Amino acid sequence: MKLSQPQADILFSAEDPSAELALARVTHLCLGAHQDDIEIMAHAGISDCLEQPGLAFGGVVVTNGAGSPRTGPYAHLDDAQMQGVRREEQRAAARVGRYAIQLQLAHPSGVVKASGHPGVAADLDLIFGGCSAQVVYLHNPADKHDTHVAVFLRCLEALRRLPPARRPRRVLGCEVWRDLDWLVDADKVALDAGRHPALALDLLKVFDSQVAGGKRYDLATVGRRQAHATFHTSHATDRMAGITWAMDLTPLIQDPALSPEAYTLGYLERLQTDVRDRMRRFA
Protein backbone atom coordinates (compact mmCIF):
# COMPACT_ATOMS: atom_id res chain seq x y z
CA MET A 1 0.00 0.00 0.00
CA LYS A 2 1.55 3.27 -1.15
CA LEU A 3 0.52 6.51 0.54
CA SER A 4 1.54 9.92 -0.78
CA GLN A 5 3.52 11.25 2.19
CA PRO A 6 6.97 9.79 2.97
CA GLN A 7 6.22 10.11 6.70
CA ALA A 8 2.96 8.16 6.41
CA ASP A 9 2.68 5.17 8.72
CA ILE A 10 0.72 1.93 8.47
CA LEU A 11 0.20 -0.58 11.28
CA PHE A 12 -1.95 -3.66 10.74
CA SER A 13 -2.97 -6.71 12.69
CA ALA A 14 -0.54 -9.63 12.88
CA GLU A 15 -3.34 -11.93 11.74
CA ASP A 16 -3.35 -10.26 8.32
CA PRO A 17 -0.62 -11.02 5.77
CA SER A 18 -0.75 -7.51 4.28
CA ALA A 19 -2.09 -4.03 4.86
CA GLU A 20 -4.38 -4.41 1.85
CA LEU A 21 -6.03 -7.52 3.32
CA ALA A 22 -6.33 -5.90 6.74
CA LEU A 23 -8.05 -2.88 5.20
CA ALA A 24 -10.31 -5.08 3.09
CA ARG A 25 -11.91 -6.66 6.16
CA VAL A 26 -12.64 -3.36 7.94
CA THR A 27 -16.34 -2.92 8.66
CA HIS A 28 -16.13 0.15 10.95
CA LEU A 29 -13.82 2.95 9.82
CA CYS A 30 -13.02 6.17 11.69
CA LEU A 31 -11.17 9.06 10.07
CA GLY A 32 -9.92 11.75 12.43
CA ALA A 33 -7.79 14.82 11.96
CA HIS A 34 -5.32 14.17 14.78
CA GLN A 35 -3.92 11.44 16.95
CA ASP A 36 -6.45 10.65 19.76
CA ASP A 37 -9.48 11.95 17.80
CA ILE A 38 -10.42 8.38 16.87
CA GLU A 39 -10.50 7.23 20.47
CA ILE A 40 -12.65 10.22 21.49
CA MET A 41 -15.08 9.86 18.57
CA ALA A 42 -15.52 6.18 17.92
CA HIS A 43 -15.34 4.17 21.15
CA ALA A 44 -18.75 2.73 20.25
CA GLY A 45 -17.37 1.35 16.98
CA ILE A 46 -14.27 -0.02 18.66
CA SER A 47 -16.53 -1.78 21.18
CA ASP A 48 -18.80 -3.18 18.47
CA CYS A 49 -15.83 -4.75 16.71
CA LEU A 50 -14.47 -6.27 19.92
CA GLU A 51 -17.85 -7.78 20.80
CA GLN A 52 -19.11 -9.14 17.48
CA PRO A 53 -17.33 -11.76 15.36
CA GLY A 54 -16.78 -10.74 11.77
CA LEU A 55 -16.46 -7.03 12.51
CA ALA A 56 -13.14 -5.18 12.26
CA PHE A 57 -12.20 -1.62 13.19
CA GLY A 58 -9.91 0.62 11.17
CA GLY A 59 -8.51 4.03 12.07
CA VAL A 60 -7.15 6.83 9.90
CA VAL A 61 -5.36 9.94 11.15
CA VAL A 62 -5.21 12.44 8.31
CA THR A 63 -2.74 15.09 9.57
CA ASN A 64 0.76 14.85 11.02
CA GLY A 65 -0.06 16.36 14.42
CA ALA A 66 2.34 19.28 13.96
CA GLY A 67 2.03 22.21 16.34
CA SER A 68 1.01 20.17 19.38
CA PRO A 69 1.70 21.80 22.77
CA ARG A 70 5.00 20.61 24.26
CA THR A 71 4.94 20.95 28.03
CA GLY A 72 5.91 18.96 31.10
CA PRO A 73 8.10 15.95 30.28
CA TYR A 74 7.80 16.78 26.55
CA ALA A 75 8.90 20.41 26.77
CA HIS A 76 12.40 19.64 25.51
CA LEU A 77 11.21 18.11 22.22
CA ASP A 78 11.11 19.99 18.96
CA ASP A 79 8.05 19.81 16.71
CA ALA A 80 9.38 16.96 14.56
CA GLN A 81 10.18 14.88 17.64
CA MET A 82 6.72 15.56 19.05
CA GLN A 83 5.15 14.35 15.82
CA GLY A 84 7.10 11.12 16.28
CA VAL A 85 5.83 10.74 19.85
CA ARG A 86 2.25 11.23 18.76
CA ARG A 87 2.67 8.78 15.89
CA GLU A 88 3.88 6.10 18.33
CA GLU A 89 1.04 6.86 20.73
CA GLN A 90 -1.50 6.28 17.96
CA ARG A 91 0.17 2.98 17.09
CA ALA A 92 -0.06 1.96 20.75
CA ALA A 93 -3.77 2.84 20.85
CA ALA A 94 -4.38 0.68 17.77
CA ARG A 95 -2.75 -2.26 19.53
CA VAL A 96 -4.73 -1.70 22.75
CA GLY A 97 -8.01 -1.43 20.82
CA ARG A 98 -7.12 -4.35 18.53
CA TYR A 99 -7.71 -2.39 15.34
CA ALA A 100 -7.38 -4.31 12.11
CA ILE A 101 -5.41 -1.41 10.67
CA GLN A 102 -4.22 2.05 11.64
CA LEU A 103 -3.12 4.48 8.94
CA GLN A 104 -1.48 7.84 9.63
CA LEU A 105 -1.40 9.90 6.45
CA ALA A 106 0.91 12.64 7.84
CA HIS A 107 -0.44 15.53 5.77
CA PRO A 108 0.22 19.06 7.04
CA SER A 109 -2.95 20.67 8.32
CA GLY A 110 -2.69 23.51 5.79
CA VAL A 111 -2.65 21.03 2.92
CA VAL A 112 -5.84 19.35 4.17
CA LYS A 113 -7.57 22.72 4.48
CA ALA A 114 -6.89 23.47 0.81
CA SER A 115 -9.52 21.75 -1.30
CA GLY A 116 -8.24 19.73 -4.22
CA HIS A 117 -4.83 18.64 -2.95
CA PRO A 118 -4.02 15.56 -5.07
CA GLY A 119 -2.13 13.68 -2.33
CA VAL A 120 -4.94 13.98 0.20
CA ALA A 121 -7.51 12.93 -2.41
CA ALA A 122 -5.40 9.98 -3.59
CA ASP A 123 -4.86 8.67 -0.07
CA LEU A 124 -8.54 8.90 0.85
CA ASP A 125 -9.58 7.28 -2.44
CA LEU A 126 -7.16 4.44 -1.77
CA ILE A 127 -8.55 3.87 1.71
CA PHE A 128 -12.25 4.09 0.89
CA GLY A 129 -11.74 2.05 -2.24
CA GLY A 130 -9.82 -0.63 -0.37
CA CYS A 131 -12.49 -1.47 2.18
CA SER A 132 -16.23 -2.01 2.33
CA ALA A 133 -16.94 -0.26 5.60
CA GLN A 134 -20.52 -0.54 6.79
CA VAL A 135 -20.15 2.41 9.18
CA VAL A 136 -17.87 5.42 8.78
CA TYR A 137 -17.21 7.83 11.65
CA LEU A 138 -16.18 11.39 10.71
CA HIS A 139 -15.84 14.72 12.45
CA ASN A 140 -19.16 16.51 12.45
CA PRO A 141 -19.48 19.58 10.21
CA ALA A 142 -20.48 21.81 13.15
CA ASP A 143 -17.20 21.15 14.99
CA LYS A 144 -15.37 24.36 15.99
CA HIS A 145 -11.87 23.11 15.06
CA ASP A 146 -10.94 24.28 11.56
CA THR A 147 -8.88 21.20 10.73
CA HIS A 148 -11.66 18.88 11.87
CA VAL A 149 -14.12 20.56 9.51
CA ALA A 150 -11.61 20.44 6.66
CA VAL A 151 -11.01 16.71 7.21
CA PHE A 152 -14.77 16.13 7.21
CA LEU A 153 -15.07 17.90 3.85
CA ARG A 154 -12.15 16.02 2.26
CA CYS A 155 -13.66 12.72 3.42
CA LEU A 156 -17.09 13.67 2.13
CA GLU A 157 -15.61 14.48 -1.26
CA ALA A 158 -13.88 11.09 -1.37
CA LEU A 159 -17.00 9.20 -0.29
CA ARG A 160 -18.98 10.91 -3.04
CA ARG A 161 -16.42 9.76 -5.59
CA LEU A 162 -17.16 6.13 -4.75
CA PRO A 163 -19.64 4.27 -6.97
CA PRO A 164 -23.02 4.30 -5.21
CA ALA A 165 -22.90 0.55 -4.57
CA ARG A 166 -19.55 0.95 -2.76
CA ARG A 167 -20.62 3.71 -0.39
CA PRO A 168 -21.06 2.85 3.31
CA ARG A 169 -24.50 2.16 4.68
CA ARG A 170 -24.07 4.76 7.42
CA VAL A 171 -21.89 7.84 7.88
CA LEU A 172 -21.88 9.52 11.30
CA GLY A 173 -20.48 12.91 12.32
CA CYS A 174 -19.17 12.70 15.88
CA GLU A 175 -18.44 15.28 18.57
CA VAL A 176 -14.94 16.27 19.63
CA TRP A 177 -14.42 20.04 19.87
CA ARG A 178 -18.08 20.97 19.98
CA ASP A 179 -20.54 18.81 21.87
CA LEU A 180 -23.66 17.73 20.01
CA ASP A 181 -26.02 17.72 22.98
CA TRP A 182 -27.60 20.85 21.44
CA LEU A 183 -29.18 18.78 18.67
CA VAL A 184 -32.91 18.31 19.06
CA ASP A 185 -33.67 14.82 20.28
CA ALA A 186 -35.07 13.66 16.94
CA ASP A 187 -31.74 14.52 15.28
CA LYS A 188 -29.46 12.84 17.83
CA VAL A 189 -27.73 9.56 17.10
CA ALA A 190 -26.73 7.95 20.40
CA LEU A 191 -23.53 5.93 20.15
CA ASP A 192 -23.16 3.52 23.08
CA ALA A 193 -19.80 4.63 24.46
CA GLY A 194 -20.31 3.28 27.99
CA ARG A 195 -19.05 -0.22 27.28
CA HIS A 196 -15.58 -1.42 28.23
CA PRO A 197 -14.89 1.50 30.60
CA ALA A 198 -11.41 0.28 31.53
CA LEU A 199 -10.50 0.03 27.85
CA ALA A 200 -11.90 3.50 27.22
CA LEU A 201 -9.55 4.98 29.80
CA ASP A 202 -6.61 2.93 28.59
CA LEU A 203 -7.13 4.14 25.01
CA LEU A 204 -7.17 7.78 26.11
CA LYS A 205 -4.27 7.52 28.55
CA VAL A 206 -2.06 6.13 25.79
CA PHE A 207 -1.79 9.73 24.57
CA ASP A 208 0.43 10.77 27.44
CA SER A 209 1.98 13.65 25.51
CA GLN A 210 -1.43 15.34 25.61
CA VAL A 211 -2.68 14.21 29.01
CA ALA A 212 0.59 14.89 30.86
CA GLY A 213 0.88 18.19 29.04
CA GLY A 214 -2.12 19.58 30.89
CA LYS A 215 -5.10 18.49 28.78
CA ARG A 216 -6.99 15.76 30.65
CA TYR A 217 -8.72 14.34 27.63
CA ASP A 218 -9.12 11.04 29.48
CA LEU A 219 -11.23 12.50 32.28
CA ALA A 220 -13.05 14.99 30.07
CA THR A 221 -14.05 12.47 27.42
CA VAL A 222 -15.34 9.85 29.84
CA GLY A 223 -17.09 12.54 31.89
CA ARG A 224 -18.81 13.94 28.82
CA ARG A 225 -20.05 10.49 27.84
CA GLN A 226 -21.45 9.90 31.32
CA ALA A 227 -23.06 13.34 31.41
CA HIS A 228 -24.74 12.75 28.05
CA ALA A 229 -26.18 9.45 29.31
CA THR A 230 -27.65 11.10 32.41
CA PHE A 231 -28.92 14.33 30.87
CA HIS A 232 -30.35 12.69 27.75
CA THR A 233 -33.84 12.48 29.22
CA SER A 234 -35.39 13.79 32.42
CA HIS A 235 -38.14 11.20 32.90
CA ALA A 236 -36.35 7.87 32.50
CA THR A 237 -33.39 6.09 34.00
CA ASP A 238 -30.17 5.89 31.99
CA ARG A 239 -30.19 3.25 29.24
CA MET A 240 -26.46 3.50 28.61
CA ALA A 241 -23.49 4.15 30.86
CA GLY A 242 -22.03 6.58 28.34
CA ILE A 243 -23.14 8.27 25.12
CA THR A 244 -21.24 9.93 22.30
CA TRP A 245 -23.61 12.05 20.27
CA ALA A 246 -23.45 12.02 16.49
CA MET A 247 -25.40 13.40 13.57
CA ASP A 248 -26.43 11.21 10.66
CA LEU A 249 -24.48 12.32 7.59
CA THR A 250 -25.62 9.47 5.37
CA PRO A 251 -27.93 11.71 3.29
CA LEU A 252 -24.87 13.68 2.18
CA ILE A 253 -23.42 10.65 0.40
CA GLN A 254 -26.76 9.38 -0.86
CA ASP A 255 -27.39 12.70 -2.61
CA PRO A 256 -24.12 14.27 -3.84
CA ALA A 257 -26.03 17.41 -4.83
CA LEU A 258 -27.01 18.07 -1.22
CA SER A 259 -25.05 21.02 0.18
CA PRO A 260 -23.15 20.12 3.38
CA GLU A 261 -23.55 23.73 4.53
CA ALA A 262 -27.33 23.74 4.03
CA TYR A 263 -27.62 20.28 5.58
CA THR A 264 -25.72 21.36 8.70
CA LEU A 265 -27.60 24.65 9.07
CA GLY A 266 -30.82 22.63 9.00
CA TYR A 267 -29.87 21.20 12.40
CA LEU A 268 -29.52 24.74 13.77
CA GLU A 269 -32.83 25.78 12.28
CA ARG A 270 -34.58 22.85 13.96
CA LEU A 271 -33.00 23.82 17.27
CA GLN A 272 -34.17 27.39 16.80
CA THR A 273 -37.70 26.17 16.11
CA ASP A 274 -37.63 23.90 19.16
CA VAL A 275 -36.52 26.73 21.48
CA ARG A 276 -39.02 29.19 20.05
CA ASP A 277 -41.97 26.81 20.20
CA ARG A 278 -41.25 25.72 23.77
CA MET A 279 -41.06 29.32 24.99
CA ARG A 280 -44.22 30.29 23.16
CA ARG A 281 -46.16 27.38 24.69
CA PHE A 282 -45.68 28.81 28.17
CA ALA A 283 -45.55 32.53 27.47
Secondary structure, DSSP 8 states (H G I E B T S, - for coil): ---SSTT-EEEE-TTSSSHHHHHHT-SEEEEESSTTHHHHH-HHHHHHHHHSTT--EEEEEEE--TT----GGGTT--HHHHHHHHHHHHHHHHHHTT-SEEEEEEE-HHHHHSTT-HHHHHHHHHHHHH---SEEEEE-TT-S-HHHHHHHHHHHHHHHHS-GGGS-SEEEEE-SSS--TTS-GGG-EEEE--SSHHHHHHHHHT-HHHHTTT--HHHHHHHHHHHHHHHT-SSS--SSS-EEEEEE-HHHHH-TTS-HHHHHHHHHHHHHHHHHHHHHHT-
